[in-house]
Amino acid sequence: MKSSDPPAGLPEFSNPKRMEQFVELYSQNYPRLQYYLMALLPTSNDAADVIQETSLVLWKKFDSFEMGSNFLAWACKIARLEVLKHHERGRHSARLFATSVLEKLAVQAVAAATRPAPPIEVLESCLAALPETERKLIRRRYEPNSSVKQIAAELDVSANSLSKMLGRIRRTLLACMERKLSQEW
């Protein structure tokens, strides 16, 4: 075997464009696939194991993927089968869900994972509708290396009361976004 050959059992893409397509689709969908698996498995370690197994299967079966169809839905079907295999291998350990419950969770998780993310413009318009002090506060909270405790100390309020304020602001933003998105979609 030459050093340029793929490891045993992995496909060799004769078309570099096909490999590029896989990498692009996989990279775009990895966070949602990870979210899907974390919704179905009891621990992050289980999810990490299964995402590795799923990734390998996706790579091996990518030739069967039809370009133009929904990559995430295809990947989630494969991931669901890998979760079932994972549960079978771990039969001796405590199971978190019965298979029937796991199937129902899988349907809900794939719906959540494949739902389009709300457009950033909707969030921006809802942020703009907030009073300036609330807008500054919520933006400050999500700055890098920012914590509730740190901001509370700067504002001379308790961390608990700041958390409650931030919660109210988030609920206001969520309600605004849901209202705007229901009007658009």
TIKE-666099 format. One line per field, with one value per residue (C-alpha): x, y, z; residue in one letter. Coordinates in steps of 0.1 Angstrom, whole numbers, plus 5000, padded with zeros to 4 digits. Example, Ala and Ser with C-alpha at 12.3 -4.5 7.8 and 13.67 -1.06 7.14 Angstrom:
BEGIN
X = 5123;5137;
Y = 4955;4989;
Z = 5078;5071;
rest = A;S;
END
This chain:
BEGIN
X = 5000;5014;5014;4989;4963;4934;4933;4917;4879;4878;4867;4892;4876;4889;4872;4888;4856;4836;4859;4856;4818;4819;4842;4821;4788;4802;4817;4785;4764;4787;4774;4738;4748;4765;4735;4713;4735;4737;4699;4699;4727;4731;4766;4789;4814;4788;4780;4817;4821;4791;4799;4833;4816;4790;4816;4834;4802;4793;4827;4824;4788;4792;4791;4755;4746;4726;4739;4712;4693;4694;4728;4718;4687;4708;4735;4709;4695;4729;4736;4704;4715;4749;4731;4711;4744;4759;4730;4733;4770;4764;4736;4754;4753;4723;4702;4688;4659;4640;4644;4608;4615;4648;4630;4606;4635;4653;4623;4621;4658;4661;4633;4651;4685;4673;4651;4667;4684;4666;4680;4704;4685;4655;4677;4693;4659;4646;4678;4672;4637;4650;4656;4692;4702;4689;4705;4739;4735;4727;4755;4779;4770;4780;4813;4843;4855;4824;4806;4775;4795;4819;4792;4772;4802;4806;4770;4769;4741;4739;4747;4712;4694;4715;4707;4670;4673;4692;4665;4637;4657;4662;4625;4616;4640;4626;4590;4600;4618;4590;4565;4585;4594;4558;4548;4576;4572;
Y = 5000;5034;5062;5081;5052;5056;5034;5000;5001;5038;5049;5064;5093;5094;5127;5154;5175;5147;5147;5185;5182;5158;5180;5211;5194;5176;5209;5228;5202;5190;5212;5202;5165;5168;5184;5156;5130;5148;5148;5110;5099;5101;5115;5137;5109;5086;5114;5118;5081;5079;5110;5094;5062;5081;5103;5072;5056;5089;5090;5053;5058;5092;5077;5068;5103;5121;5157;5182;5162;5170;5160;5166;5144;5117;5120;5119;5086;5071;5086;5071;5037;5042;5052;5020;5000;5019;5009;4973;4972;4987;4963;4953;4989;5008;5020;5055;5050;5021;5017;5030;5062;5066;5064;5091;5113;5107;5121;5152;5157;5155;5180;5204;5198;5204;5234;5265;5288;5321;5348;5371;5401;5391;5390;5423;5440;5426;5438;5473;5474;5469;5500;5511;5501;5465;5463;5473;5449;5419;5427;5432;5397;5380;5397;5374;5367;5384;5368;5376;5379;5404;5426;5425;5438;5466;5476;5472;5447;5411;5383;5369;5401;5405;5370;5377;5409;5390;5363;5389;5404;5370;5362;5396;5388;5353;5366;5392;5367;5342;5369;5381;5347;5335;5365;5358;5320;
Z = 5000;4990;5016;4994;4995;5019;5050;5044;5041;5032;4998;4974;4956;4921;4917;4940;4936;4953;4982;4984;4984;5013;5033;5026;5035;5065;5079;5073;5091;5118;5146;5139;5136;5170;5185;5172;5187;5220;5222;5217;5240;5278;5279;5259;5258;5242;5217;5209;5203;5181;5161;5152;5142;5122;5105;5093;5079;5062;5045;5035;5021;5006;4971;4978;4988;4960;4956;4959;4986;5023;5036;5073;5070;5053;5080;5108;5095;5095;5130;5143;5132;5149;5181;5180;5175;5203;5226;5215;5223;5257;5266;5298;5310;5322;5293;5294;5270;5256;5218;5212;5232;5213;5180;5191;5203;5170;5151;5173;5173;5135;5131;5155;5139;5104;5112;5096;5119;5123;5101;5120;5106;5128;5159;5150;5145;5178;5195;5180;5194;5230;5252;5249;5284;5278;5244;5259;5288;5266;5242;5271;5285;5253;5248;5250;5286;5301;5330;5350;5382;5365;5350;5383;5402;5376;5379;5417;5416;5428;5402;5410;5401;5370;5359;5363;5342;5315;5316;5311;5282;5265;5269;5253;5224;5220;5219;5194;5172;5173;5164;5134;5122;5123;5102;5077;5075;
rest = M;K;S;S;D;P;P;A;G;L;P;E;F;S;N;P;K;R;M;E;Q;F;V;E;L;Y;S;Q;N;Y;P;R;L;Q;Y;Y;L;M;A;L;L;P;T;S;N;D;A;A;D;V;I;Q;E;T;S;L;V;L;W;K;K;F;D;S;F;E;M;G;S;N;F;L;A;W;A;C;K;I;A;R;L;E;V;L;K;H;H;E;R;G;R;H;S;A;R;L;F;A;T;S;V;L;E;K;L;A;V;Q;A;V;A;A;A;T;R;P;A;P;P;I;E;V;L;E;S;C;L;A;A;L;P;E;T;E;R;K;L;I;R;R;R;Y;E;P;N;S;S;V;K;Q;I;A;A;E;L;D;V;S;A;N;S;L;S;K;M;L;G;R;I;R;R;T;L;L;A;C;M;E;R;K;L;S;Q;E;W;
END
